[in-house]
């Protein structure tokens, strides 16, 4: 009758019983061979890294070319690599300072009622070049500027009911100045708004 195998009785394998050391890993093992490890994890391509940074920035919000260049420099990208990647992005239309400037102007006019002077400063601050700024702002005519200033003054006037006209005028002038309107346009509009206000109409 055959007896069942007893692992405890059999003892350790012969090589361990003789005190032999474990065999080293074969050459080329990626876990132990530094050359194979480096080959398995190559240095990332600089252009790909720059491209990923640019796309991430554009996904968050529109950007001018200079803003993107500043971000790449901040991230340590080489200027030559950055220029090459940004050129390619312009070629395929992902970067367009003209379209960006127009979008920014519409947004700032609608949301904040900025005049040409303030818009010019905002575009320059965002890195848009002077030629693109001039081309973008040339579509804003004097009549549009006046209508926007008057609408802002009327809105401000509604919040100052009952105040002295001098105080109302001063506050409207300060508000319009902060939004970039000229002094001459501001005061012309302010006089009209105060004169037309129901509270200042003769009984």
C-alpha positions in Angstrom: 0.0 0.0 0.0 1.4 3.4 -1.0 1.9 5.9 1.8 0.7 9.5 1.2 3.4 12.2 0.7 4.4 14.1 3.8 6.0 17.5 3.0 7.3 17.9 6.5 9.1 14.6 6.4 10.5 15.3 2.9 12.5 18.4 4.2 13.8 21.3 2.1 14.8 21.1 -1.5 18.3 19.7 -2.1 19.9 23.1 -3.0 18.7 24.7 0.3 19.6 21.7 2.3 23.2 22.2 1.0 23.1 25.9 1.9 23.3 27.1 -1.7 22.5 30.8 -2.3 19.4 31.7 -4.5 20.3 32.2 -8.2 20.5 35.9 -9.4 17.8 37.3 -11.6 18.6 36.8 -15.3 20.2 39.8 -17.1 17.8 42.1 -18.8 15.2 41.8 -16.0 13.4 45.3 -16.0 13.1 45.1 -12.2 16.8 44.7 -11.6 18.6 46.0 -14.7 18.9 49.8 -14.6 19.5 49.9 -18.4 16.3 48.1 -19.1 14.4 50.3 -16.6 15.5 53.5 -18.3 14.5 52.1 -21.7 11.1 51.1 -20.4 10.6 54.7 -19.0 12.1 57.0 -21.6 12.5 60.8 -21.2 9.2 62.5 -22.2 9.3 64.4 -25.5 9.6 68.2 -24.8 7.2 69.1 -27.6 4.6 66.7 -26.3 4.9 68.1 -22.8 4.6 71.7 -24.1 1.6 70.8 -26.2 -0.1 69.2 -23.2 0.4 72.3 -21.1 -1.0 74.5 -23.9 -4.1 72.3 -24.4 -4.8 72.2 -20.7 -4.7 76.0 -20.5 -7.0 76.4 -23.5 -9.4 73.9 -22.0 -9.8 76.1 -18.9 -10.3 79.4 -20.7 -9.3 81.2 -23.9 -5.7 82.5 -23.9 -3.6 84.9 -26.0 -0.3 83.6 -27.4 1.7 85.6 -25.0 -0.2 84.2 -22.0 0.5 80.7 -23.2 4.2 81.5 -23.8 4.5 82.9 -20.3 2.9 79.7 -18.8 5.3 77.5 -20.8 8.3 79.5 -19.5 6.9 79.3 -16.0 6.7 75.5 -16.4 10.4 75.4 -17.5 9.8 74.8 -21.2 12.6 75.7 -23.6 11.8 78.9 -25.5 12.6 77.2 -28.9 10.3 74.3 -28.1 7.6 76.7 -26.9 7.8 78.8 -30.1 7.6 75.7 -32.3 4.6 74.4 -30.4 2.8 77.7 -30.4 3.5 78.3 -34.1 1.9 74.9 -34.8 -1.1 75.7 -32.6 -1.6 79.0 -34.6 -1.4 77.1 -37.9 -4.3 74.8 -36.9 -6.4 77.7 -35.4 -6.2 76.7 -31.7 -4.5 80.0 -31.0 -6.0 83.1 -32.6 -5.2 86.5 -30.9 -7.7 88.3 -33.2 -10.6 86.1 -32.2 -9.5 86.1 -28.6 -9.4 90.0 -28.6 -12.9 90.2 -30.1 -14.3 87.7 -27.6 -12.7 89.6 -24.7 -14.1 93.0 -25.9 -17.6 91.6 -26.2 -17.4 90.1 -22.8 -16.1 93.2 -21.1 -18.6 95.5 -22.8 -21.5 93.3 -21.9 -20.4 92.5 -18.4 -18.6 95.7 -17.2 -19.5 98.3 -19.8 -15.9 99.2 -20.5 -15.0 102.0 -22.9 -12.3 101.9 -25.5 -9.6 103.2 -23.2 -10.2 100.6 -20.6 -10.6 97.9 -23.2 -7.3 98.8 -24.8 -5.6 98.5 -21.4 -7.2 95.1 -20.7 -6.2 93.7 -24.1 -2.6 94.8 -23.6 -2.6 93.3 -20.1 -3.7 90.0 -21.6 -0.7 90.1 -24.0 -2.5 91.1 -27.3 -0.2 93.1 -29.6 -0.9 96.8 -30.5 -1.9 96.1 -34.1 -4.5 93.5 -33.1 -5.8 95.8 -30.4 -6.2 98.7 -32.8 -8.0 96.4 -35.4 -10.3 95.1 -32.7 -11.3 98.5 -31.3 -11.8 100.2 -34.6 -15.3 98.7 -34.9 -16.5 100.6 -31.8 -17.8 104.0 -32.9 -18.5 107.2 -30.9 -22.2 106.7 -30.9 -21.9 103.2 -29.4 -19.6 104.6 -26.8 -22.0 107.4 -25.9 -25.0 105.1 -25.6 -23.1 102.7 -23.3 -22.0 105.6 -21.1 -25.6 106.9 -20.9 -26.9 103.5 -20.0 -24.4 103.2 -17.2 -25.1 106.6 -15.9 -28.8 106.0 -15.8 -28.3 102.8 -13.9 -26.1 104.6 -11.4 -28.6 107.4 -11.1 -31.4 105.0 -10.1 -29.4 103.9 -7.1 -28.9 107.5 -5.9 -32.5 108.7 -5.6 -32.9 111.7 -3.3 -29.2 112.7 -3.1 -28.0 116.2 -4.0 -27.4 116.6 -7.8 -23.8 117.5 -7.1 -23.2 114.3 -5.3 -25.0 112.3 -8.0 -22.9 113.9 -10.7 -19.6 113.3 -8.8 -20.4 109.6 -8.3 -21.4 109.1 -11.9 -18.3 110.8 -13.1 -16.1 108.6 -10.9 -17.8 105.4 -12.1 -17.5 106.4 -15.8 -13.8 107.3 -15.4 -13.0 103.9 -13.9 -14.6 102.3 -16.9 -12.4 104.3 -19.3 -14.8 107.0 -20.6 -13.3 110.4 -21.4 -14.1 113.3 -19.1 -15.8 115.3 -21.9 -18.1 112.4 -22.8 -18.9 111.6 -19.2 -19.9 115.1 -18.2 -22.1 115.5 -21.3 -23.9 112.3 -20.5 -24.2 113.1 -16.8 -25.8 116.5 -17.4 -28.4 114.9 -19.6 -29.2 112.1 -17.1 -29.6 114.5 -14.2 -31.8 116.9 -16.3 -34.0 114.0 -17.4 -34.3 112.4 -14.0 -38.0 112.6 -12.7 -36.8 113.8 -9.3 -35.3 116.9 -10.9 -38.2 117.8 -13.1 -40.0 121.0 -12.2 -43.4 120.5 -10.5 
